[in-house]
Amino acid sequence: MKILFTKTALVFVAAAALVSSCSKPPQSSKTGLVYNNKNNGGYERYRQTHPAPGPGLVPIEGGTFVMGGSADQDVTYDYNNVRRRVSVPSFYMDETEVANQDWLDYLHWISVTFPQDRELYYNALPDTLVWRKPLSYNDPYVDNYLRHPAFQDYPVVGVSWDQAQEYCQWRTDRTNENILRETGRLVTWKDQSAKGKKGAAPATGTTSEPFNTVIYLNGQTKGPGIDGKKMMPNISPNAVAGTGKNAKPVRPVRMEDGILKQAYRLPSEAEWEYAALALAGNTEFENINDGKMYAWNGMGVRSSKSKTRGLILANFKRGAGDNAGVGGYLNDKADITAPVRSYPPNDFGLFNMSGNVNEWVQDTYRQTSFEETEDFNPFRGNQYTNNRLADPTKGLYAKDKYGRPIKDPAKSNKKMKYADYLALQLGQQPNTVNSATPPNGANGTAAAPSNGTTPAPVSTLVKDSGKKYDPDFRGEKDTVNTTLYGTTTLVNDHSKVYKGGSWNDLAYWMNPATRRFMDEDESSAEVGFRCAMTLVGAPEIYPNGKPHYPVKKPKGFKAK
């Protein structure tokens, strides 16, 4: 599947080509200042394009659909996916489930980057004991499923929601680090490795810390032995020239350059359900010609095409005691999981959105209703955080022992005044906002930080109304008494949604609207995951053959 530029991006590319051909530099349409000129302040304008997805992802053009609408019955009587029309913005999603080999790559990186940290490696290991059953002989899967080469392209299982979050962060940093090294913005893999072998040593930072995207974008990953030979030119009047003969000022990559990828993450439940249905294949001029019960067309589970007629379209359990069919002609060619590229992809090009393994999504589980959902990009699970500052005067982020930014719960629901923001980061009590509790230090200040770098905890800020600000919106408008969570119900803020059906589930669970939940630190032999990525910019991915309004260039300005 090819990624095409949007109409907007094509217009800007064409405009850039025209400007280049006329040798006329771009200028601000509001001030007339010429861009990319080091003599007038170095205002920079970046080429506007539709960004390509990260490795392993395919584009999903967003749109409207009826969430929960594909379910024809509620056999569990949970009433937990009420039909409601929502809009999902365009995004990227993994073509396949994350496979065992992908997870082994992750484990290998940990072992070579932190060879002495047994705890980190142990925590990243999937729970292979999920295969063990009291009345089943599944021990061979306990020993072989993750590591044996025969299973390397099978979906990883035994991974908790928490572990999936860690993998997404690792994948983001490794992808962006590889982009910067391959393009010379950081030292190359060969030069970076002490042995001259690609990826054989820890990455960057001012010490031996691994590369982290957030820390890099904050300007904390640069200097001798880190900077590459093809850094971005720095035309700022405050830029300092590099060393060596005729050395020109350079700088690290910024978000504005459009070079780095957005963060990998789990898809939201709405994104996952929308992508699984892939109604785009049944749509013409905004009319959906036919709905779907599964990730494919039709009401059945067998192929109707002449060459594959009668073949099962997904890996699931036909009935009690029937996981694969009769020997000599296995119905779905799998007894447990199947390789991640098995069976035909859906109309978005995604494999195994029905069957094979259930998949974690980002949402916290709640029973849903019209009253507690947004109709644009619905999501349940917001817990707002801010990056902690190690040095507020310099804007440097505090880092944990793995070189990642330390995050604290958000203290306000809006941008704070700078004096209050600075006081908060310094561990002092802000003056212009009320406090939910008395300050924990003398003279109205917080207790001094124990390590000299990270601020001590301060009391939670409140709004002008006097109500305590809560950075966790997972339980917003929830009338259930939270003190009973885990006592009278399993539904709590640690319960996460998984969807899609598995090799050990009946066909009902392959319907994209079905949903179940499990605690975020639990795992199963029937649950895996795939990643998603936010798509920035224009939502239209395939503009060819569709009508568009012409876009006019702004008029130029000449000072007189």
C-alpha positions in Angstrom: 0.0 0.0 0.0 1.6 3.3 -1.1 1.4 6.5 0.9 0.3 9.5 -1.2 0.7 13.2 -0.5 -2.5 15.0 0.4 -3.8 17.7 -1.9 -2.7 20.3 0.6 0.8 18.9 0.6 0.9 18.8 -3.2 -0.1 22.4 -3.4 2.8 23.4 -1.1 5.3 21.2 -2.9 4.2 22.8 -6.2 4.4 26.2 -4.7 7.9 25.5 -3.4 9.0 24.3 -6.8 7.6 27.5 -8.4 9.4 29.7 -5.9 12.6 27.8 -6.5 12.3 28.2 -10.2 11.8 31.9 -10.0 14.6 32.3 -7.4 12.2 34.2 -5.2 12.6 33.5 -1.5 9.5 32.7 0.5 8.2 35.5 2.8 5.7 35.9 5.6 2.3 36.7 4.3 1.6 38.8 7.4 4.8 40.8 7.9 6.6 40.6 4.6 9.8 39.3 6.2 11.8 36.9 4.1 12.2 33.4 5.5 15.4 31.5 5.9 17.5 34.6 5.8 20.2 34.8 8.5 20.5 38.6 8.1 17.0 39.5 9.3 16.7 37.3 12.4 16.8 33.9 10.8 13.0 33.2 10.6 12.6 29.7 9.3 9.9 28.2 7.3 9.8 24.4 6.8 8.6 22.5 3.8 5.0 21.3 4.5 4.4 17.7 3.6 2.2 14.9 4.6 4.5 12.8 6.8 5.1 9.2 6.0 4.3 6.6 8.7 6.9 5.0 10.8 8.2 1.5 10.1 5.5 -1.2 10.1 2.5 1.2 9.9 -0.1 1.7 7.2 -2.4 4.8 6.9 -6.0 4.7 8.1 -8.1 7.5 6.6 -10.5 8.6 9.4 -14.2 9.3 9.2 -17.5 8.8 10.8 -18.9 5.4 11.9 -21.4 4.0 14.4 -19.3 2.7 17.2 -20.8 -0.5 18.5 -23.0 -0.7 15.4 -21.6 -3.9 14.0 -22.8 -6.1 17.0 -26.1 -7.8 16.2 -26.6 -9.1 19.7 -25.3 -8.7 23.2 -24.9 -12.3 24.3 -23.3 -11.4 27.6 -26.0 -8.8 28.5 -23.3 -6.4 29.5 -24.8 -3.4 27.6 -21.3 -2.1 27.4 -21.0 -0.8 23.8 -24.0 1.4 23.2 -24.4 2.4 19.5 -23.3 6.0 18.9 -22.0 7.9 15.9 -18.5 9.2 16.3 -15.7 10.6 14.2 -12.2 9.1 14.2 -9.3 11.3 12.8 -6.8 9.8 10.4 -4.0 7.8 12.0 -1.5 5.1 11.3 -1.7 1.5 12.6 0.6 -1.5 12.5 -0.1 -3.7 9.5 0.3 -6.8 11.8 0.3 -7.7 15.4 3.7 -7.3 17.2 5.5 -10.6 16.7 7.8 -12.7 18.9 10.8 -11.5 16.9 9.8 -7.9 17.5 9.8 -8.5 21.2 13.1 -10.4 21.1 14.6 -7.3 19.4 13.4 -5.3 22.4 14.9 -7.8 24.9 18.2 -7.8 23.0 18.4 -4.0 23.2 17.9 -4.1 27.0 20.5 -6.8 27.4 23.2 -4.9 25.5 22.3 -1.4 26.8 21.8 -2.3 30.4 23.7 -5.6 30.8 23.8 -5.4 34.6 20.1 -4.4 35.1 18.5 -7.8 35.7 15.3 -6.2 37.0 14.7 -4.2 33.8 15.2 -7.3 31.7 13.0 -9.5 33.9 10.2 -6.9 33.9 10.3 -6.9 30.1 9.9 -10.7 29.8 6.5 -11.9 28.7 4.8 -14.2 31.1 5.2 -17.5 29.3 3.4 -19.3 32.1 0.2 -18.1 30.6 0.3 -21.2 28.5 0.3 -23.5 31.5 -3.1 -25.1 32.4 -3.8 -27.6 35.2 -5.4 -30.1 32.8 -3.5 -29.4 29.6 0.0 -30.4 28.4 1.0 -26.9 27.3 4.5 -26.9 28.8 6.2 -27.1 25.4 4.7 -23.6 24.6 6.0 -22.3 28.0 9.5 -23.2 26.9 9.4 -22.6 23.2 6.7 -20.2 22.0 8.6 -16.9 22.6 12.2 -17.9 21.7 12.1 -20.9 19.2 12.7 -19.7 15.6 9.6 -21.8 14.5 7.4 -19.2 16.3 9.3 -16.0 15.4 6.6 -14.6 13.2 3.8 -15.5 15.6 2.2 -12.8 17.7 3.8 -12.2 21.1 1.5 -13.1 24.0 1.8 -13.0 27.8 2.4 -9.3 27.5 0.5 -7.0 29.9 -0.9 -3.6 29.1 1.9 -2.0 31.1 4.5 -3.9 29.2 3.0 -2.8 25.9 3.3 0.8 27.0 7.0 0.3 27.7 7.5 -1.3 24.3 5.8 1.6 22.5 8.1 4.1 24.2 11.1 2.0 23.3 10.0 1.6 19.7 9.5 5.4 19.4 13.0 6.1 20.6 14.7 3.5 18.5 12.9 4.5 15.3 13.8 8.2 15.8 17.4 7.4 16.8 17.8 5.3 13.7 16.5 8.1 11.5 19.0 10.6 13.0 21.9 8.3 12.7 21.2 7.1 9.2 20.8 10.7 8.0 23.9 11.9 9.8 22.1 14.2 12.3 23.7 12.1 15.1 26.9 10.2 14.8 26.5 7.1 12.6 25.9 3.7 14.0 29.5 2.7 13.0 31.1 5.7 14.6 28.9 5.4 17.7 29.7 1.8 18.4 33.0 1.2 20.2 33.4 -2.0 18.2 32.2 -0.6 14.9 29.2 -2.8 14.9 25.7 -1.3 14.4 23.8 -0.8 17.6 26.4 -2.7 19.7 26.8 0.0 22.4 24.5 2.3 24.4 23.3 5.3 22.6 23.7 9.0 23.3 23.1 11.7 25.8 25.8 13.9 27.4 26.8 10.7 29.2 26.1 7.1 28.2 22.3 7.4 28.5 20.2 5.8 25.7 18.6 8.2 23.2 15.2 9.5 24.2 13.1 11.6 21.7 11.7 14.0 24.3 15.1 14.7 25.8 16.6 15.2 22.4 13.9 17.6 21.3 14.5 19.6 24.5 18.1 20.1 23.4 19.7 17.9 25.9 21.4 15.4 23.5 24.2 17.2 21.7 27.9 17.9 21.9 31.2 16.3 20.8 30.9 12.6 20.1 27.1 13.0 19.7 26.6 15.4 16.9 26.6 14.0 13.4 28.3 15.4 10.3 25.0 16.4 8.7 23.4 18.5 11.4 20.8 21.0 10.5 22.2 24.5 9.6 21.5 27.1 12.3 20.8 30.6 10.8 19.8 32.2 14.1 21.8 35.4 14.8 22.6 33.9 18.2 24.1 30.7 16.7 27.7 29.8 17.7 30.0 28.6 14.9 31.4 25.1 15.2 35.0 24.1 15.5 37.4 23.5 12.7 38.1 25.4 9.5 35.1 27.2 7.9 32.8 25.4 10.4 29.3 26.7 10.1 26.7 26.9 12.9 24.6 23.8 13.2 21.8 22.6 15.5 19.9 19.4 16.4 16.7 18.5 14.6 13.5 20.2 15.8 9.9 19.1 15.6 9.3 21.8 13.1 11.7 20.1 10.6 9.2 17.2 10.1 12.0 14.6 10.3 11.2 12.8 13.5 8.1 10.5 13.9 5.3 10.8 16.3 5.2 8.5 19.2 4.1 4.9 18.8 1.3 4.0 21.2 -1.6 1.7 21.6 -4.7 2.6 19.4 -7.7 3.9 21.2 -10.7 1.7 21.3 -12.5 3.8 18.7 -9.5 3.8 16.4 -9.2 0.0 16.7 -12.9 -0.7 16.1 -12.9 1.7 13.1 -9.8 0.2 11.6 -11.1 -3.4 12.1 -14.3 -2.7 10.3 -12.6 -0.9 7.4 -15.8 0.4 5.9 -13.8 2.5 3.5 -13.9 -0.6 1.2 -17.7 -0.4 1.1 -18.0 3.4 0.7 -18.7 5.5 -2.3 -19.5 9.3 -2.1 -20.0 9.0 1.6 -22.6 6.2 1.1 -21.8 2.9 2.9 -23.2 0.2 0.6 -22.8 -2.7 3.0 -22.0 -3.1 6.7 -19.8 -5.7 8.3 -19.9 -8.2 11.1 -16.2 -9.0 11.0 -13.1 -7.5 9.4 -14.3 -8.8 6.0 -17.5 -8.6 4.0 -20.4 -10.9 4.5 -22.0 -12.7 7.4 -20.0 -15.9 7.2 -16.5 -16.9 8.2 -15.5 -18.7 5.0 -14.1 -17.3 1.8 -16.4 -17.0 -1.2 -13.7 -16.4 -3.8 -13.3 -19.1 -6.4 -9.6 -19.9 -5.7 -10.0 -20.0 -1.9 -13.7 -21.0 -1.6 -14.6 -22.5 1.7 -11.4 -21.6 3.5 -11.7 -20.1 7.0 -11.0 -16.4 7.0 -9.5 -16.1 10.5 -8.0 -18.1 13.3 -10.7 -18.8 15.9 -12.4 -21.7 17.7 -15.3 -23.2 15.8 -16.7 -24.9 18.8 -15.8 -26.8 22.0 -12.9 -29.0 21.3 -12.4 -27.8 17.7 -9.4 -25.5 17.5 -8.1 -26.6 14.1 -10.4 -29.0 12.4 -9.9 -32.6 11.2 -6.5 -33.9 10.4 -5.7 -34.0 6.7 -7.6 -30.8 6.0 -7.3 -28.3 8.9 -9.9 -25.6 8.6 -7.9 -22.5 9.7 -4.4 -24.1 9.5 -3.7 -23.2 13.1 -4.2 -24.9 16.5 -3.0 -22.0 18.7 -1.9 -18.7 17.2 -0.9 -18.3 13.5 1.8 -16.2 11.9 0.9 -12.5 11.9 0.5 -12.3 8.1 -1.9 -15.2 7.9 -5.3 -14.9 6.2 -6.4 -12.0 3.9 -6.0 -8.4 5.2 -9.0 -6.2 5.5 -9.8 -3.2 3.3 -7.3 -1.0 5.2 -4.5 -3.6 4.6 -4.5 -4.8 8.2 -4.0 -8.5 9.1 -5.8 -10.5 11.7 -8.1 -7.7 13.0 -10.5 -10.6 13.7 -9.1 -13.7 15.4 -5.6 -14.9 16.1 -5.1 -12.9 19.3 -7.2 -10.3 21.1 -5.4 -7.0 21.2 -4.9 -4.4 23.9 -6.2 -0.9 23.3 -5.4 2.3 25.2 -8.7 2.8 26.9 -9.7 2.2 30.5 -12.8 0.1 30.7 -16.2 1.5 31.6 -19.6 0.6 30.5 -20.6 3.2 28.0 -23.5 5.5 27.3 -24.3 8.5 25.2 -23.8 10.8 28.1 -20.2 9.9 28.9 -18.5 10.0 25.5 -17.2 12.6 23.1 -18.3 12.3 19.5 -14.9 13.2 18.1 -12.0 10.9 18.8 -13.6 9.3 21.9 -11.2 8.0 24.4 -11.4 6.9 28.1 -8.1 7.1 29.9 -6.8 10.6 30.0 -4.3 11.1 32.9 -2.6 14.4 32.3 1.1 14.7 33.1 3.9 17.3 32.8 7.6 16.8 32.3 9.5 17.6 35.5 12.2 20.2 35.2 15.6 19.5 36.7 16.8 23.1 36.1 13.8 25.5 35.6 16.1 28.4 34.8 17.6 26.5 31.8 14.5 24.5 31.0 16.2 21.1 31.4 14.1 18.1 32.0 14.7 15.7 34.9 15.6 12.2 33.8 15.3 8.8 35.4 18.2 6.3 35.4 17.3 5.1 31.9 17.5 8.6 30.4 13.8 9.1 30.1 11.9 12.3 31.3 10.3 12.1 34.7 6.6 12.9 34.5 4.4 14.4 37.3 0.6 14.7 37.5 -0.6 17.9 35.9 -1.3 20.6 38.5 -3.6 22.8 36.5 -6.1 22.6 33.7 -4.7 25.5 31.8 -1.5 27.3 31.0 -0.2 28.8 34.2 1.4 32.2 34.7 5.1 32.0 34.4 5.8 33.0 38.0 3.4 30.3 39.3 4.9 27.7 36.9 8.5 28.6 38.0 7.5 28.5 41.6 5.9 25.1 41.2 9.0 23.7 39.5 11.2 25.1 42.2 9.1 23.4 44.9 7.6 26.6 46.2 4.0 27.4 46.8 2.6 29.5 43.9 1.1 32.8 45.0 -1.8 33.4 42.6 -3.6 30.0 43.0 -5.1 28.5 46.0 -3.8 25.4 47.8 -5.8 22.3 48.6 -3.6 21.6 51.6 -1.2 23.7 53.7 2.4 24.0 52.3 4.7 21.2 53.5 7.6 23.5 54.4 8.3 26.5 56.5 7.4 30.1 55.4 5.0 29.0 52.7 7.5 26.9 50.7 7.9 23.3 50.0 10.5 21.1 51.7 13.8 21.3 50.0 14.6 18.6 47.4 16.6 15.8 48.8 18.9 15.4 45.8 19.2 19.1 44.9 17.7 18.7 41.4 14.2 17.4 41.6 11.5 19.5 43.4 9.8 18.2 46.4 6.1 17.4 46.1 3.8 20.4 46.4 0.1 20.5 47.1 -2.4 20.0 44.3 -3.5 23.3 42.8 -7.2 24.2 42.6 -9.4 26.2 40.3 -10.8 29.6 41.2 -14.0 27.8 42.2 -12.1 26.1 45.0 -12.6 22.6 43.6 -9.5 20.4 43.6 -8.0 19.9 40.2 -7.7 16.2 39.3 -5.3 15.3 36.4 -7.0 11.9 36.0 -10.2 12.0 33.9 -10.7 8.2 33.6 -13.5 8.3 36.2 -15.0 11.6 35.1 -18.8 11.7 35.7 -18.6 8.1 37.1 -21.2 7.8 39.9 -19.8 4.6 41.3 -18.3 4.9 44.7 -14.6 4.5 44.0 -13.9 3.1 47.4 -15.7 -0.1 46.3 -13.5 -0.6 43.3 -12.0 -4.1 43.5 -14.4 -5.0 46.3 -17.8 -5.2 44.6 -16.5 -5.0 41.0 -13.5 -5.6 38.9 -14.0 -2.4 37.0 -11.4 0.1 38.1 -8.9 2.6 36.7 -6.5 -0.3 36.1 -9.0 -2.3 34.0 -8.0 -2.0 30.3 -10.0 -2.9 27.2 -9.0 -5.7 24.7 -10.8 -6.6 21.5 -10.8 -8.7 18.4 -11.2 -12.4 19.4 -8.5 -15.0 19.6 -7.5 -18.5 18.5 -9.3 -19.8 21.6 -12.5 -17.7 21.2 -15.8 -18.4 19.4 -16.7 -16.4 16.3 -18.9 -14.0 18.3 -15.8 -12.3 19.8 -14.3 -11.5 16.4 -17.0 -8.9 15.9 -15.1 -5.5 16.2 -17.8 -4.1 18.6 -17.3 -6.7 21.3 -15.1 -5.6 24.2 -13.7 -7.2 27.3 -11.3 -6.0 30.0 -8.4 -7.2 32.1 -6.2 -5.6 34.7 -3.3 -3.7 33.2 -0.7 -5.9 34.8 -2.3 -9.2 33.8 -1.6 -11.1 30.6 -3.0 -14.1 28.7 -2.0 -16.5 26.0 -4.9 -15.1 24.0 -4.0 -11.4 24.1 -1.4 -9.5 22.1 -1.2 -6.0 20.7 -0.3 -3.8 17.8 0.8 -0.2 17.8 -0.6 3.0 16.3 0.7 6.5 15.6 -1.0 9.9 15.3 -1.2 11.3 11.8 -0.5 15.1 11.8 -1.8 17.4 9.2 -4.5 17.1 6.6 -6.7 14.0 7.1 -7.1 13.1 3.4 -4.7 10.4 2.4 -5.9 9.4 -1.1 -6.8 12.6 -3.0 -6.5 11.2 -6.5 -9.6 11.4 -8.6 -11.5 13.5 -6.0 -12.7 17.0 -6.5 -10.9 19.8 -4.6 -11.2 23.6 -4.3 -8.2 25.3 -5.8 -5.7 26.8 -3.3 -4.4 30.3 -4.1 -0.9 31.4 -3.1 -0.6 34.5 -0.9 0.4 37.7 -2.7 4.0 38.7 -2.3 5.1 42.0 -0.6 7.7 44.4 -1.6 8.8 47.2 0.7 8.6 50.7 -0.8 
